[in-house]
């Protein structure tokens, strides 16, 4: 052609081609020198060798003149121009850099209709490689699966699909790759290359757009609706949306509502800013899955189209990455909030590769300098919307008690966990059981030292009763524990049923003539125990156990029967006409004074009965003497109950060391003579009528307590660099700088080595203008609104005690400023005066 003829006559132009040739040689020698994603063009090796020979000779009349660029040998046919299979670089073709290609094209042109074969250099492990065969992928929208386009891709496909399907820029999309009719996998990282995504030719990529209600078409969660029509017709205030309780997930719902009503964070997710900051490679993160799951919940809650949302997918993701939240056990909302903030931070951390930074002590440098250095170091490894919104800076001062070494460090924080002032006294409720069988148990409310002993409880109760006593924890009709006088009251929990038993003075004195028996009440079944080799009948405990003082001289089987009968006769045992059992047994109960009648007792078998009698004779000295009571005629044979020596659990596996005894009632005799309703009754002491006054403190007091000097515990000593050993140093925390949104955690749940309790102290806090200026060490001179003043936006509440309870929340909507009360799926209006209660955590 004309340009080829012009090249033959112009040696200067031929020499100008040496520059692209040199670049081509450079690629052949070192392909790693090419920049990734820099385009190149495939050129037939035969044409390229002919062109190179022509350039090297410089002879314009040479027969090696290549003519137009001809890639015919690379195509299967000249209609589809599909490349032949198994083409090999540098054998079948060479890759020409873009700059050289464009110059060759300008001088030589191409054969008519042949397409340029543009390719890219892709990054593979330890090398780079030319992508000879671009991946051919089928594309479609989730909303129109019939309209399928075919495209070839080298790298990311998100922008191409948006352009092909004319998807608006404002629409939030996500991609799925489908390899078969049943298998679909989410492409989470939209910036990932085709090779990294493991996409291969023939696969389908589906793009879906988020619905207006915040859900995704492919995984629309369950929404609480009254009818199908309401699904599209409901319009409510964005953010005023409940969360369904999936089973003990009120703690999660409460934390989510508080975080949802945090304006900076919610607006960050609503405007899709998180999509560009998802960190899929952070080893400390959750591959972006927690951030995406949280974003889905927020989008739905703030769509204004739902009464309530079911956060099932979010709950599943949380349990997957934090095993403590697996299942449906109750947890602390603060624990969930702490995990979620940390997870969101790592999933959205803008720092992809964290550098190692060695921390330095202050060593006498000014606080301002050390604080700025600490904050810079923190931001070099941690840079996310969570840090921007919630992170502040502590000043920590440690002083060695031995060498007075002072160590000052500045540490970042995400929330303040402030202690509540703890009272030195404790209110306990106990039941006092008198030795008088006719007296009902009396419930008392006592004020005792929190760090006191069981003897202090007895002392407080003796001011009312003035008798010897023993303290026991009763659980499931038996003694769970009988306390010694020197045991700590911290072992007793508020939920424990504490009974205090009056004893005779002969039973408490060391050389007294009485001993104390623990007495259980059991009912025999009508049927023998299944699989038993003897004639034993099954038994079950009932009623409250007793502690009975018994004279050592009356520990025979017959004497014990009379003692126990007398203990129960005027207390719980009544005839059908209301008379006591003592008068009833004169006519109906047996005479147990003779051995002949004793052998006819309906207890165990005869051999067991003999062992039983020996086991219940707890004193080596038995007496033939019987209580001064009227005996019944000897003609009767059936007893009200039989006596068994048992262990502390109330079973008949004997334990000689423990004086536990059970009286086994025949079901018919129990029904006739034992009144269970009467036995369960008790009376209240006047102390129970005095209302319990809840302690009130101001939030400022909690902050002051937080910044008070404390001594480290033995489990957490500090290593002094001067003394070269661990020391119980004094520690003081101060606030240096505060974040835009401040989270304050009230430490209501107190855990010690011996006890756990929830403090029901009412903490008074302002709704507006909470001023921290008095606690901040760093002073600002800006003329605007001080950064140390805060307005309340949300409160998490907890009802109940340690082992059970319920979480709710109050929150102020960022759009209309109205306060709402969130109780799982139920949302109601709230007034400011109802927010400050003892439930806030």
Buried (B, 14 or more C-beta within 10 A) or exposed (E): EEEBEEBBEEEEBBEEBEEBBEBBEEBEEEBEEBEEEEBBBBBBBBBBEBBBBBBEEEBBEBEBBBBBBBBEEBBEEEEEBEBEEEBEBEEBBBBBBBEBBBBBBEBBBBEEEBEBBEBBBBEEEEEBEBBBEBBBBBBBBBEEEEEEEEBEBBBBBBEBBBEBBEBEEEEBBBBBBBBEEEEEEEBBBBEBBBBEBEBEEEBBBBBBBBBEBBBBEEEEBEBBEEEEEEBEEBEEBBBBBBBBBBEBBBBBBBBBBBBBBBBBBBEBBBEBEBBEBBBBEBEEBBBBBBBBBBBBBBBBBBBBBBBBBBBEBBBEBBBBBBEEBEEEEBBBBBBBBBBBBBBBBBBBBEBEEEEEEEEEBBEEEEBEEBBEBBBEBBBEBBBBBBBBBBBBBBBBBBBBBEEEBBBBBBBBBBBBEBBBBBEEEBBBBBBBBBBEBEBBBBBBBBEBEBEBBBBBBBBBBBEBBEBBBBBBBBEEBBBEBBBEBEBBBBBBBBEBBBBBBBBBEBBBEEEBEBBBBBBBBBBBEEEEEEEEEEEBBBBEBBBBBBBBBBBBBBBBBBBBBBBBBBBBBBBBBBBEEEEBBBEBBEEBBBBBBEEEBBEEBBBBEEEBBEEBBEBBBBBEEBEEEBEEEEBBEEEBEBBBBBBBBBBBBBBBEBBEEBBBBBBBBBEEBBEBBBBEEEBEEBEEBEBBEEEEEEBEBEBBBBBBBBBEEBEBEEEEEBEBEEEEEEBBBBBEBBBBBBBBBBBBBBBBBBEEEEBBBBBEBBBEBBBEEBEBEEBBBBEEEEEEEBBBEBEBBBBBBBEEBBEEBBBBBBBBBBEEEEBBBBBBBEBEEBEEEEBBEBBBB
